[in-house]
Amino acid sequence: MAKWFRLSHQQYLGFWLLGLFLFLIQEIPYLTMPFLKLETNPIMHMPESSLALERWEKLLGSLCIALMIFVAHKDAAFFSITSGKEKLFFGMTMGVLLLNFLGWLLYFIGCQSLFVMMAFIVLMPPLYYVFIGLWRSNTPLTVTGCVFLVIHFAHVWKNLKLAGL
């Protein structure tokens, strides 16, 4: 992990290669979707309910990715799950990732209910960033992830409701 310069007492601008890898893992369903012949794909074909929510959602999602990859706590190692806190939040990170993959699997086989989409596909990515932030003591990521969770959920909920789901 590279730490270039201090942003605050505890946080540094740097580069965390594992953060980039964690982002790419979370994107696997989107990378595989073009190769699947889905009969319906409501998540990718939602009407837009709010331009403001869409812009905030994209900004916050992008900011989560940037904060995960480029902000490091002063004591951060490349990979560490030695303390109880690290074990707990790493486990939560992996748990929400698995739930997200389960949701995508259900979605891909045709179980595209509002519950499956909202609980497994919409909630899990922001929670993934929140738990990575908690695991890595990355306060900016944790806070941004919490705000992203609210905006992302509200935006997709409104879009799906507009679509009649």
Beta strands, then each sheet from edge to edge (+ up, - down):
strand 1: 2-6
strand 2: 11-15
strand 3: 71-73
sheet 1: 1+ 2- 3+
end
